Amino acid sequence: MLESPAVPGVSRSAVIAVAIFLVAHLALLIGLTTPEKFVFDEVHYVPAARQMLAPVMSQPMLNPMHPPLAKELIAASIATFGDNALGWRYPATLFGALAIVAIYLCGLALFSAQGPAIAAALIAGLNQMLYVQARIAMLDIFALGFGLLATAAFMHGFRRERPQAMFAFAGCLFGCAAACKWSGLFPLGVCIVIVAVIRLMQGWRTLFADPKPDDWYRPELWPSLKLHHIALCFAVLPTVAYLAAFVPLYGLSLPDLIEAQRRIFADNTTTAIAGHTYMSAWPSWPLLARPVWFLFDKTTEDHVAAIVFLGNPLVAWPALLALVVVLRDFIVARRWDAFLIAAFYFGPWLAWALLPRTLGFIYYYLPAATAASLALVYVLRREGLPRWLLWAYVGVAAAAFAIMLPISAAFIGTSMKGFNRLMLFQSWI
């Protein structure tokens, strides 16, 4: 049985992961408390978190349409740092930093080298999508952090003879992601489909005519993984982790737990009728066709404080070309790394096409957009390309990030002329 190449220097990798976390966390903290008022959907989630801190929970429960874990984390932060902008937003910076670390860990699993893994983390962090979402008290960054850490665990277990421990860890983290927002279930669904397809092909005794070490499917994959292991890792443990988040609110009352799930299901599967200024459809998200203005304050006659959820165009658009190469290598060359990158990009994005809700926003694309950094590194480190090309691209992404920063961070701000210059297309306004 072939194992994936060993991750270089576990202790060294741990040190680098901690360093990435600290640098990312500190970067996300700069100017975090500007503005000191609610931004966009903070108006929904912060009051819900406040309600959880009351000695006796008032009724009706605020924001029952989403599971409670992310709001509980915001509530814990408010209890620690106070009911202010820092208290509301601080835990988002933690999970934004964790998401960047998770991309680094995914890179280690896929590329078995420190350089490309670090580059993937940098590219993910230089995408304004993650930066903006990690500085606001919304739910998406919490689901992203848990979900990417779970994805990293799954990727590290994928090529092992005994993946049970990694798969079990992934299952627990996926349950936590779903306990923040139900869209956290999408990458778990990707894992379930991957395992089901491989087990089905093994049951059919499928063989490739010219088997290769890098094939995404091999008939001898996971010889010790049994059906009860799969059920435990991808059903039982996620369910337990998910339901545990409800215990502080409902105790062990089964009727209350069931009713809470019914309300979440009803609210998230109802077709939205009313429109929204910044709504957009899922096919348009990779093109950055319609951003969301989280904040636009005219502080003086010619100065604005703006937070636009848009994404770094020099990351988002090149990633689409990289994904074409990834798909080609998965289909033609059957490469396992290309297979996993494609699965965890297209799965969380295309899942939105299956939902009946017509009200969508580009920040739903955040998990796929973050995973796309792995596709860029995959292509830029291909054999035959100079090693400096990957790092030159990181530099280009950093320059584009700096240019877009005045409309991504309210504490910087820009002039009206500068704002209009960065709004490249009419659909961005």
C-alpha positions as CSV (number, residue, x, y, z in Angstrom):
1,M,0.0,0.0,0.0
2,L,1.5,3.3,-1.1
3,E,1.3,6.2,1.5
4,S,1.5,9.8,0.6
5,P,5.0,11.4,1.0
6,A,5.7,12.2,4.6
7,V,4.9,15.8,5.7
8,P,8.2,17.5,6.0
9,G,9.2,17.9,9.7
10,V,6.2,17.7,11.8
11,S,7.7,19.9,14.6
12,R,8.8,22.4,12.0
13,S,5.4,22.4,10.4
14,A,3.8,23.1,13.8
15,V,6.1,26.0,14.4
16,I,5.3,27.5,10.9
17,A,1.6,26.9,11.5
18,V,1.8,28.8,14.8
19,A,3.7,31.6,13.1
20,I,1.2,31.9,10.3
21,F,-1.6,32.0,12.9
22,L,0.0,34.8,14.9
23,V,0.9,37.0,11.9
24,A,-2.5,36.6,10.4
25,H,-4.3,37.2,13.7
26,L,-2.3,40.4,14.3
27,A,-2.9,41.6,10.8
28,L,-6.7,41.0,11.1
29,L,-6.8,42.9,14.4
30,I,-5.4,46.2,13.0
31,G,-8.2,48.7,12.8
32,L,-10.8,46.1,13.9
33,T,-12.9,48.5,16.0
34,T,-13.6,50.9,13.1
35,P,-16.4,51.5,12.8
36,E,-17.7,51.2,16.3
37,K,-21.3,50.7,15.1
38,F,-22.9,47.6,13.6
39,V,-21.8,46.7,10.0
40,F,-24.2,44.9,7.7
41,D,-25.6,41.7,9.2
42,E,-24.0,42.3,12.6
43,V,-27.4,43.9,13.4
44,H,-28.8,40.3,13.4
45,Y,-26.0,38.3,15.1
46,V,-24.8,40.6,17.8
47,P,-28.2,41.1,19.4
48,A,-28.7,37.3,19.3
49,A,-25.3,36.8,21.1
50,R,-26.3,39.4,23.7
51,Q,-29.5,37.6,24.3
52,M,-27.5,34.4,25.2
53,L,-25.7,36.3,28.0
54,A,-28.9,37.2,29.8
55,P,-29.5,35.4,33.1
56,V,-32.8,34.2,31.8
57,M,-33.2,33.8,28.0
58,S,-35.8,36.2,26.7
59,Q,-38.4,35.3,24.1
60,P,-38.7,35.2,21.2
61,M,-35.3,33.9,20.4
62,L,-33.4,36.2,18.1
63,N,-32.1,34.8,14.8
64,P,-33.4,31.2,15.1
65,M,-32.7,30.6,11.5
66,H,-29.1,29.6,12.2
67,P,-27.5,27.2,14.6
68,P,-26.0,28.7,17.8
69,L,-22.3,27.9,17.9
70,A,-20.9,31.0,16.2
71,K,-23.3,33.3,18.2
72,E,-22.2,31.5,21.4
73,L,-18.6,32.3,20.5
74,I,-19.5,35.9,19.9
75,A,-21.3,36.0,23.2
76,A,-18.3,34.6,25.0
77,S,-16.1,37.3,23.4
78,I,-18.6,40.0,24.5
79,A,-18.5,38.6,28.0
80,T,-14.7,38.8,27.9
81,F,-14.0,42.1,26.1
82,G,-17.2,44.0,26.6
83,D,-20.2,44.8,24.5
84,N,-18.3,46.9,22.0
85,A,-16.8,46.5,18.5
86,L,-13.8,44.5,19.8
87,G,-16.1,42.2,21.7
88,W,-18.3,41.6,18.7
89,R,-15.6,41.0,16.1
90,Y,-12.6,39.5,18.0
91,P,-13.6,35.8,17.5
92,A,-13.9,36.3,13.8
93,T,-10.3,37.3,13.6
94,L,-9.3,34.1,15.4
95,F,-11.2,31.9,13.0
96,G,-10.0,33.9,10.0
97,A,-6.4,33.2,11.1
98,L,-7.3,29.5,11.7
99,A,-8.7,29.4,8.1
100,I,-5.4,30.6,6.7
101,V,-3.6,28.0,8.9
102,A,-6.0,25.3,7.6
103,I,-5.1,26.2,4.0
104,Y,-1.4,25.8,4.9
105,L,-2.2,22.4,6.3
106,C,-4.1,21.5,3.2
107,G,-1.1,22.5,1.2
108,L,1.2,20.3,3.2
109,A,-1.1,17.3,2.5
110,L,-1.4,18.0,-1.2
111,F,2.1,19.2,-2.0
112,S,4.3,17.6,0.7
113,A,6.5,20.7,0.8
114,Q,6.7,23.8,3.0
115,G,7.1,26.4,0.3
116,P,4.0,25.7,-1.7
117,A,2.0,25.2,1.5
118,I,3.1,28.6,2.8
119,A,2.3,30.2,-0.6
120,A,-1.2,28.8,-0.6
121,A,-1.8,30.3,2.9
122,L,-0.5,33.7,1.7
123,I,-2.7,33.7,-1.4
124,A,-5.7,32.7,0.7
125,G,-4.9,35.6,3.1
126,L,-4.4,38.1,0.3
127,N,-7.9,37.4,-1.1
128,Q,-10.1,40.3,0.2
129,M,-12.9,37.9,0.7
130,L,-11.3,36.2,3.7
131,Y,-9.9,39.4,5.1
132,V,-13.2,41.2,5.0
133,Q,-15.2,38.3,6.4
134,A,-12.7,37.8,9.2
135,R,-13.3,41.3,10.5
136,I,-17.1,41.3,10.9
137,A,-19.4,39.6,13.4
138,M,-21.1,37.3,11.0
139,L,-21.3,33.5,10.9
140,D,-19.5,32.6,7.7
141,I,-16.0,32.9,9.0
142,F,-16.6,30.5,11.8
143,A,-18.1,27.8,9.5
144,L,-15.1,28.4,7.1
145,G,-12.5,28.0,9.9
146,F,-14.0,24.8,11.2
147,G,-14.7,23.5,7.7
148,L,-11.2,24.1,6.3
149,L,-9.5,22.5,9.4
150,A,-11.8,19.5,8.8
151,T,-10.9,19.5,5.1
152,A,-7.2,19.5,6.0
153,A,-7.7,16.5,8.3
154,F,-9.5,14.6,5.6
155,M,-6.8,15.4,3.0
156,H,-4.1,14.2,5.4
157,G,-6.0,11.0,6.0
158,F,-6.9,10.4,2.3
159,R,-3.7,8.5,1.3
160,R,-3.2,6.6,4.6
161,E,-3.7,2.9,5.2
162,R,-5.5,3.7,8.4
163,P,-7.3,7.1,8.0
164,Q,-9.8,6.5,10.8
165,A,-8.2,9.0,13.3
166,M,-8.0,11.8,10.7
167,F,-11.5,11.1,9.4
168,A,-12.9,11.1,12.9
169,F,-11.2,14.4,13.7
170,A,-12.6,15.8,10.4
171,G,-16.1,14.6,11.3
172,C,-16.1,16.4,14.6
173,L,-14.9,19.6,13.0
174,F,-17.5,19.4,10.3
175,G,-20.1,19.0,13.0
176,C,-18.8,22.3,14.5
177,A,-18.9,24.0,11.1
178,A,-22.6,23.0,10.6
179,A,-23.3,24.2,14.2
180,C,-22.2,27.7,13.0
181,K,-24.2,27.7,9.7
182,W,-25.8,24.9,7.8
183,S,-23.6,25.6,4.7
184,G,-20.9,24.0,6.8
185,L,-22.5,20.7,5.8
186,F,-21.4,21.2,2.2
187,P,-17.7,20.1,2.6
188,L,-18.9,17.2,4.8
189,G,-21.2,16.2,1.9
190,V,-18.1,16.3,-0.4
191,C,-16.3,13.9,1.9
192,I,-19.2,11.5,2.1
193,V,-19.5,11.5,-1.7
194,I,-15.8,10.8,-2.1
195,V,-15.8,7.9,0.3
196,A,-19.0,6.5,-1.1
197,V,-17.7,6.6,-4.7
198,I,-14.4,5.0,-3.8
199,R,-16.1,2.3,-1.8
200,L,-18.6,1.7,-4.6
201,M,-15.8,1.3,-7.1
202,Q,-13.9,-1.0,-4.8
203,G,-17.1,-3.1,-4.4
204,W,-17.3,-3.3,-8.2
205,R,-13.6,-4.3,-8.3
206,T,-12.9,-1.4,-10.6
207,L,-9.4,-1.3,-12.1
208,F,-7.7,1.3,-14.2
209,A,-6.0,-0.2,-17.3
210,D,-2.7,1.6,-16.5
211,P,-2.6,2.2,-12.7
212,K,-0.4,5.0,-11.4
213,P,0.9,5.9,-7.9
214,D,-0.9,9.2,-8.2
215,D,-4.3,7.9,-9.1
216,W,-7.2,9.3,-7.0
217,Y,-8.7,5.9,-6.9
218,R,-6.9,2.6,-6.1
219,P,-8.6,-0.7,-5.3
220,E,-6.4,-1.2,-2.2
221,L,-7.1,2.3,-0.7
222,W,-8.1,2.2,3.0
223,P,-7.9,-1.6,3.6
224,S,-8.8,-1.2,7.3
225,L,-11.6,1.3,6.9
226,K,-14.9,-0.5,7.6
227,L,-18.5,0.6,7.2
228,H,-18.9,1.3,10.9
229,H,-15.8,3.5,10.8
230,I,-17.4,5.5,8.0
231,A,-20.7,5.8,9.8
232,L,-18.9,6.9,13.0
233,C,-16.6,9.5,11.2
234,F,-19.1,11.0,8.8
235,A,-22.5,10.6,10.6
236,V,-22.3,10.0,14.3
237,L,-19.4,12.3,15.3
238,P,-20.6,15.2,13.2
239,T,-24.1,14.8,14.6
240,V,-22.9,14.7,18.2
241,A,-20.6,17.8,17.7
242,Y,-23.5,19.6,16.0
243,L,-26.1,18.9,18.7
244,A,-23.7,19.7,21.5
245,A,-23.8,23.4,20.5
246,F,-27.5,23.4,21.3
247,V,-27.1,22.1,24.8
248,P,-26.4,25.5,26.5
249,L,-29.7,26.8,25.1
250,Y,-32.0,23.8,25.3
251,G,-30.3,21.4,27.7
252,L,-31.1,17.8,26.8
253,S,-34.7,18.5,25.9
254,L,-35.3,16.4,22.8
255,P,-38.6,18.2,21.7
256,D,-36.8,21.5,21.9
257,L,-33.8,20.2,19.9
258,I,-36.2,18.8,17.2
259,E,-38.2,22.1,17.1
260,A,-35.0,24.1,16.7
261,Q,-33.9,22.0,13.7
262,R,-37.4,22.3,12.2
263,R,-37.2,26.1,12.4
264,I,-33.8,26.2,10.9
265,F,-34.9,23.9,8.1
266,A,-38.0,25.9,7.4
267,D,-36.2,29.3,7.3
268,N,-33.3,28.0,5.1
269,T,-35.4,26.2,2.5
270,T,-38.1,28.8,1.9
271,T,-37.9,30.4,-1.5
272,A,-37.1,34.1,-1.0
273,I,-39.6,36.4,-2.7
274,A,-38.3,39.8,-1.8
275,G,-35.2,41.1,-3.6
276,H,-32.1,42.6,-2.1
277,T,-29.9,45.4,-3.3
278,Y,-26.8,43.2,-3.3
279,M,-28.2,39.8,-4.1
280,S,-26.5,37.7,-6.8
281,A,-26.8,34.2,-8.3
282,W,-24.3,31.5,-7.8
283,P,-23.0,31.4,-11.4
284,S,-21.8,35.0,-11.1
285,W,-19.8,34.6,-7.9
286,P,-16.5,33.4,-9.4
287,L,-16.6,36.4,-11.8
288,L,-17.0,38.9,-8.9
289,A,-20.0,40.3,-10.8
290,R,-21.9,41.7,-7.8
291,P,-20.1,42.6,-4.6
292,V,-21.8,43.4,-1.3
293,W,-21.3,46.8,0.3
294,F,-21.0,46.0,4.0
295,L,-20.3,49.7,4.8
296,F,-20.2,53.0,3.0
297,D,-19.9,56.1,5.2
298,K,-19.1,59.5,3.9
299,T,-17.0,60.8,6.8
300,T,-16.2,64.2,5.2
301,E,-17.1,65.9,1.9
302,D,-14.4,63.9,0.0
303,H,-13.6,61.0,2.3
304,V,-15.4,57.7,2.7
305,A,-15.0,54.7,5.0
306,A,-15.9,51.6,3.0
307,I,-16.0,47.9,3.4
308,V,-16.8,46.1,0.2
309,F,-17.0,42.3,0.1
310,L,-15.5,41.8,-3.4
311,G,-12.4,39.7,-3.4
312,N,-9.0,40.3,-5.0
313,P,-9.5,40.2,-8.8
314,L,-5.9,39.1,-9.3
315,V,-6.6,36.0,-7.2
316,A,-10.2,35.3,-8.1
317,W,-9.9,35.5,-11.9
318,P,-6.6,33.7,-12.4
319,A,-7.9,31.0,-10.1
320,L,-10.6,30.1,-12.8
321,L,-7.9,29.4,-15.3
322,A,-6.0,27.3,-12.7
323,L,-9.1,25.3,-12.0
324,V,-9.4,24.4,-15.7
325,V,-5.9,22.8,-15.4
326,V,-6.9,21.1,-12.2
327,L,-9.9,19.6,-13.8
328,R,-7.9,18.4,-16.8
329,D,-5.4,16.7,-14.5
330,F,-8.1,15.1,-12.5
331,I,-9.9,13.7,-15.5
332,V,-7.0,12.9,-17.9
333,A,-4.1,12.2,-15.5
334,R,-6.3,11.0,-12.6
335,R,-4.1,12.8,-10.1
336,W,-5.4,12.5,-6.5
337,D,-4.2,16.1,-5.5
338,A,-6.1,17.6,-8.5
339,F,-9.1,15.5,-7.6
340,L,-9.3,16.8,-4.0
341,I,-8.7,20.4,-5.0
342,A,-11.5,20.2,-7.6
343,A,-13.9,18.4,-5.1
344,F,-13.5,21.0,-2.4
345,Y,-13.8,23.9,-4.8
346,F,-16.8,22.8,-6.9
347,G,-18.6,21.0,-4.1
348,P,-19.2,23.9,-1.7
349,W,-19.9,26.3,-4.6
350,L,-22.2,24.2,-6.7
351,A,-24.2,23.0,-3.7
352,W,-25.9,26.4,-3.7
353,A,-27.3,25.5,-7.1
354,L,-29.4,22.7,-5.5
355,L,-31.0,24.9,-2.9
356,P,-34.5,26.4,-3.5
357,R,-33.6,29.8,-2.0
358,T,-33.4,32.5,-4.6
359,L,-31.7,35.0,-2.4
360,G,-27.9,34.6,-2.6
361,F,-24.9,36.7,-1.9
362,I,-21.3,36.5,-3.1
363,Y,-20.0,35.8,0.4
364,Y,-21.6,32.4,0.1
365,Y,-18.7,31.7,-2.3
366,L,-16.1,32.3,0.4
367,P,-15.2,28.5,1.0
368,A,-14.7,27.8,-2.6
369,A,-12.8,31.0,-3.2
370,T,-10.5,30.2,-0.4
371,A,-9.9,26.6,-1.6
372,A,-9.1,28.1,-5.1
373,S,-5.7,29.3,-3.6
374,L,-4.7,25.6,-3.7
375,A,-5.5,25.4,-7.4
376,L,-3.3,28.4,-8.1
377,V,-0.3,26.9,-6.3
378,Y,-1.0,23.5,-7.9
379,V,-0.5,25.1,-11.4
380,L,2.3,27.5,-10.6
381,R,4.5,24.7,-9.1
382,R,4.1,22.4,-12.1
383,E,7.2,20.7,-13.5
384,G,9.0,22.9,-16.1
385,L,8.0,26.2,-14.6
386,P,10.6,28.3,-12.8
387,R,10.4,28.1,-9.0
388,W,10.4,31.9,-8.7
389,L,7.1,32.2,-10.7
390,L,5.0,31.1,-7.7
391,W,6.5,33.7,-5.4
392,A,6.3,36.4,-8.1
393,Y,2.6,35.7,-8.3
394,V,2.3,36.0,-4.5
395,G,3.9,39.4,-4.9
396,V,1.4,40.4,-7.6
397,A,-1.5,39.2,-5.3
398,A,0.0,41.3,-2.4
399,A,0.1,44.4,-4.6
400,A,-3.5,43.9,-5.7
401,F,-4.5,43.4,-2.0
402,A,-2.8,46.7,-1.1
403,I,-4.5,48.5,-3.9
404,M,-8.0,47.2,-2.8
405,L,-7.4,47.7,0.9
406,P,-8.9,51.2,1.1
407,I,-12.3,49.7,0.2
408,S,-11.8,46.6,2.3
409,A,-10.9,48.2,5.7
410,A,-12.9,51.1,7.1
411,F,-10.0,52.4,9.2
412,I,-8.1,53.3,6.1
413,G,-10.8,54.9,4.0
414,T,-10.3,56.7,0.7
415,S,-11.5,59.7,-1.3
416,M,-14.6,59.5,-3.4
417,K,-12.4,59.7,-6.5
418,G,-10.3,56.8,-5.2
419,F,-13.4,54.8,-4.4
420,N,-14.9,55.4,-7.9
421,R,-11.6,54.4,-9.5
422,L,-11.6,51.0,-7.7
423,M,-15.3,50.3,-8.7
424,L,-14.2,49.0,-12.1
425,F,-17.6,47.9,-13.4
426,Q,-21.2,49.3,-13.2
427,S,-22.4,46.2,-11.5
428,W,-20.0,46.9,-8.6
429,I,-21.8,50.1,-7.7
